[in-house]
């Protein structure tokens, strides 16, 4: 806590705004945007790599949050005050840091994908700035951040090796998907069946429960997308720059629109827990198997006429 109090002493409106913006690169919306960029515009293998690292990291991160149940810094030390605007995005327990896990996993994966030196340097900078932003904003301790950083780096290397071995083999990819989905199911069963203490913070448990249902739906969707593409779609992500930009902007807008619009009707239909599974399953299938049906059209936009 001493380090967080020191950081609180150097806060000012400019740094508050800067780190408040930087921290969103580790949020769900930031990850969706960058994940779609890779999957739709750069390469499917690269997209799956980013997604495997991100979703597996989230499973472990959420499990450790509920296992250790460490409260946020301002709960541990009532005299400490975080940046007010950051509290709303700081759901669940504090240890380990979800934003750090997500951002380091994402930008660490990109180090293996990108070849331009300035982009790789930018990734390293983001791998430092996003975790630091969580401490500057006062929503995580150094222990929260350092643990997530190390776990994310481990997954970056593990999945790079595993995917290199599995890519091109339907049997190995099936095993890989099955393993990650099994981890997700195990986490869901842990959330539903473990006898958590009666005095446990209900909001934090609800956050872990919501993420468990969301992760399962997302991973089932990704698995279906992979096998649909391998058997039927075979979509090509290549397009001229104008087509890529339009494809990404329009597709992301539709995905976010579906994400927002589906919540209320699905909740009324199947309840709050299952709507998270169904909603993210539908989102992923749309993003990975429906929207790519338009890619031939976008490949013509900006193309040079012979």
C-alpha positions in Angstrom: 0.0 0.0 0.0 2.9 2.4 0.5 3.6 2.4 -3.2 0.0 3.2 -4.0 -0.1 6.0 -1.4 3.1 7.4 -3.1 1.4 7.2 -6.5 -1.7 9.0 -5.1 0.6 11.8 -4.1 1.7 12.5 -7.6 -1.7 12.4 -9.2 -2.9 15.4 -11.3 -5.7 15.9 -13.8 -3.4 15.4 -16.8 -2.0 12.0 -15.6 -5.5 11.0 -14.4 -6.9 11.5 -17.9 -3.9 9.8 -19.6 -3.9 6.7 -17.4 -7.6 6.6 -17.4 -7.5 6.3 -21.2 -4.6 3.8 -21.3 -6.3 1.5 -18.9 -9.1 0.9 -21.3 -6.8 -1.1 -23.6 -7.1 -3.8 -21.0 -10.9 -3.6 -20.8 -13.4 -5.9 -22.6 -14.2 -3.3 -25.3 -10.5 -2.7 -26.1 -9.8 -6.4 -26.3 -12.8 -7.0 -28.6 -11.7 -4.3 -30.9 -8.1 -5.5 -31.2 -9.2 -9.2 -31.3 -11.5 -8.5 -34.3 -8.7 -6.6 -36.0 -6.5 -9.6 -35.9 -9.2 -12.2 -36.8 -10.7 -10.2 -39.6 -7.8 -8.3 -41.1 -4.5 -10.0 -40.3 -4.8 -13.7 -40.1 -7.0 -16.4 -38.6 -4.1 -18.3 -37.0 -2.9 -15.1 -35.4 -6.5 -14.3 -34.3 -6.9 -17.7 -32.6 -3.6 -17.3 -30.9 -4.7 -14.0 -29.4 -8.0 -15.4 -28.4 -6.6 -18.6 -26.8 -4.1 -16.5 -24.7 -6.8 -14.0 -23.7 -9.6 -16.5 -22.8 -7.4 -19.0 -21.0 -5.8 -16.1 -19.0 -9.2 -14.9 -18.0 -10.3 -18.3 -16.8 -7.2 -18.6 -14.5 -7.5 -14.9 -13.5 -11.1 -15.4 -12.4 -10.4 -18.6 -10.6 -7.6 -17.0 -8.6 -9.8 -14.0 -7.7 -12.4 -16.3 -6.1 -9.8 -18.6 -4.6 -7.9 -15.9 -2.7 -10.7 -13.3 -2.4 -8.5 -10.3 -1.9 -10.4 -7.0 -1.5 -9.7 -3.8 -3.4 -7.0 -1.4 -2.1 -9.6 1.1 -0.7 -11.3 -1.8 1.2 -8.0 -3.0 2.6 -7.0 0.5 3.6 -10.0 2.8 4.1 -7.7 5.8 4.2 -6.7 5.2 0.6 -8.7 6.9 -2.2 -8.5 5.6 -5.8 -9.2 7.8 -8.8 -13.0 8.1 -8.7 -13.6 7.5 -12.4 -11.8 4.1 -12.3 -13.9 2.5 -9.6 -16.8 1.7 -12.0 -14.6 -0.5 -14.2 -13.0 -2.3 -11.2 -15.5 -5.2 -10.6 -14.8 -8.3 -8.6 -11.9 -9.0 -6.2 -8.5 -7.3 -6.6 -6.0 -10.2 -6.9 -5.0 -10.8 -9.6 -5.4 -7.9 -12.0 -7.7 -8.7 -14.9 -6.7 -5.7 -17.0 -3.0 -6.6 -16.6 -3.7 -10.2 -17.5 -5.7 -9.2 -20.6 -3.3 -6.4 -21.8 0.0 -8.3 -21.3 -1.5 -11.4 -22.9 -2.7 -9.4 -25.9 0.4 -7.2 -26.5 2.7 -10.1 -25.6 1.0 -12.2 -28.3 1.4 -9.4 -30.7 5.2 -9.5 -30.2 5.2 -12.9 -31.9 2.9 -11.8 -34.7 4.1 -8.3 -35.7 7.3 -7.9 -37.6 7.8 -4.1 -37.7 10.2 -2.9 -35.1 8.2 0.2 -34.1 5.0 -1.8 -33.5 6.8 -4.3 -31.3 8.3 -1.4 -29.3 4.8 0.0 -28.9 3.6 -3.4 -27.7 6.3 -3.5 -25.0 5.4 0.1 -23.9 1.7 -0.9 -23.6 2.7 -4.0 -21.6 4.2 -1.6 -19.1 1.8 1.3 -19.2 -1.5 -0.6 -18.8 -0.4 -2.6 -15.7 1.1 0.6 -14.3 -2.2 2.5 -14.9 -4.0 0.0 -12.7 -1.8 1.0 -9.8 -1.8 4.7 -10.6 -5.6 4.7 -10.6 -5.5 2.9 -7.3 -7.6 -0.1 -8.2 -4.8 -2.7 -7.8 -1.7 -3.4 -5.7 1.8 -4.3 -7.1 1.1 -7.9 -6.0 -2.1 -8.0 -8.1 -0.3 -6.6 -11.2 3.0 -8.6 -10.9 1.2 -12.0 -10.6 -1.0 -11.3 -13.6 2.0 -10.1 -15.6 3.9 -13.3 -15.0 0.9 -15.6 -15.7 0.1 -13.7 -19.0 3.7 -14.0 -20.2 3.7 -17.8 -19.4 0.5 -18.3 -21.5 1.9 -16.2 -24.3 4.8 -18.6 -24.7 2.8 -21.8 -24.0 0.2 -21.1 -26.6 2.7 -19.9 -29.2 4.4 -23.4 -28.9 1.1 -25.3 -28.7 -0.6 -23.6 -31.6 2.5 -24.0 -33.8 2.3 -27.7 -33.2 -1.5 -28.0 -33.5 -2.2 -25.7 -36.5 -3.1 -27.6 -39.6 -4.1 -30.7 -37.7 -7.8 -31.0 -37.1 -7.3 -33.6 -34.4 -4.8 -31.5 -32.5 -6.9 -28.4 -32.8 -9.9 -30.4 -31.5 -7.8 -31.4 -28.5 -6.7 -27.8 -27.9 -10.3 -26.5 -28.1 -11.5 -29.4 -25.9 -8.9 -28.6 -23.3 -9.7 -24.9 -23.0 -13.4 -25.6 -23.0 -12.9 -28.2 -20.2 -11.0 -25.5 -18.2 -14.0 -23.2 -18.7 -16.5 -25.8 -17.6 -14.3 -26.6 -14.5 -14.3 -22.9 -13.6 -18.1 -22.7 -14.0 -18.6 -25.8 -11.8 -16.3 -24.2 -9.2 -18.3 -21.0 -9.1 -21.6 -22.9 -8.9 -20.7 -25.7 -6.5 -17.9 -24.5 -4.2 -19.1 -23.6 -0.6 -17.9 -20.0 -0.5 -18.1 -18.3 2.9 -21.5 -16.9 3.9 -20.1 -13.5 4.5 -18.4 -13.3 1.1 -19.0 -10.1 -0.9 -22.0 -11.0 -3.0 -21.2 -8.6 -5.8 -17.7 -10.1 -6.3 -19.2 -13.6 -6.4 -21.8 -12.4 -9.0 -18.9 -11.0 -11.1 -17.1 -14.3 -11.1 -20.3 -16.1 -11.9 -21.1 -13.8 -14.8 -17.6 -14.2 -16.2 -17.9 -18.0 -15.9 -21.0 -18.2 -18.1 -19.6 -15.6 -20.5 -16.3 -17.5 -21.0 -18.1 -20.8 -21.7 -20.3 -19.2 -24.3 -17.4 -17.5 -26.0 -15.2 -20.6 -26.1 -18.0 -22.8 -27.5 -18.6 -20.1 -30.2 -14.9 -20.0 -31.1 -14.8 -23.8 -31.4 -17.8 -23.8 -33.7 -16.4 -21.0 -35.8 -13.1 -22.9 -36.3 -14.8 -26.1 -37.5 -17.4 -24.2 -39.7 -14.5 -22.4 -41.4 -12.4 -25.5 -41.9 -15.4 -27.4 -43.4 -17.4 -24.8 -45.2 -16.3 -21.2 -45.1 -12.6 -21.0 -45.9 -12.8 -17.2 -45.7 -9.9 -15.0 -46.8 -9.0 -12.0 -44.6 -7.0 -10.2 -47.3 -8.4 -6.9 -48.7 -7.1 -3.5 -49.8 -6.7 -1.0 -46.9 -10.0 0.8 -47.6 -11.8 -2.5 -47.6 -10.1 -3.6 -44.3 -11.0 -0.3 -42.6 -14.7 -0.5 -43.7 -14.9 -4.2 -42.8 -13.5 -3.6 -39.3 -15.5 -0.5 -38.5 -18.9 -1.8 -39.8 -18.4 -5.2 -38.3 -17.3 -4.0 -34.9 -20.3 -1.6 -34.8 -22.7 -4.5 -35.6 -21.1 -6.8 -33.0 -21.4 -4.1 -30.3 -25.0 -3.4 -31.4 -25.9 -7.1 -31.1 -24.1 -7.4 -27.7 -26.3 -4.5 -26.4 -29.6 -5.5 -28.0 -29.6 -9.2 -27.1 -29.2 -8.8 -23.4 -32.8 -7.9 -22.4 -34.6 -10.4 -24.6 -32.3 -13.3 -23.7 -32.5 -12.4 -20.0 -36.3 -12.6 -20.2 -36.1 -15.9 -22.2 -33.5 -17.9 -20.2 -32.6 -15.9 -17.2 -29.5 -13.8 -16.4 -26.9 -16.5 -16.1 -27.7 -18.4 -19.3 -28.2 -15.2 -21.3 -24.5 -14.4 -20.8 -23.6 -17.8 -22.3 -26.0 -17.5 -25.2 -25.3 -13.9 -25.9 -21.5 -14.3 -26.2 -22.0 -17.6 -28.1 -24.1 -15.7 -30.7 -21.7 -12.8 -30.8 -18.7 -15.0 -31.5 -20.5 -17.1 -34.1 -21.6 -13.9 -35.9 -18.1 -12.4 -35.7 -16.4 -15.6 -36.9 -18.8 -17.3 -39.2 -21.5 -14.8 -40.4 -19.6 -11.5 -40.9 -16.8 -13.2 -42.8 -19.4 -14.1 -45.5 -19.1 -10.4 -46.5 -15.3 -10.4 -46.9 -15.4 -11.0 -50.7 -17.3 -7.8 -51.1 -14.8 -5.8 -48.9 -11.9 -7.3 -50.9 -13.1 -5.4 -53.9 -13.2 -2.0 -52.2 -10.1 -0.1 -53.2 -8.8 -2.9 -55.4 -6.9 -1.7 -58.5 -8.7 -2.4 -61.7 -6.6 -4.3 -64.3 
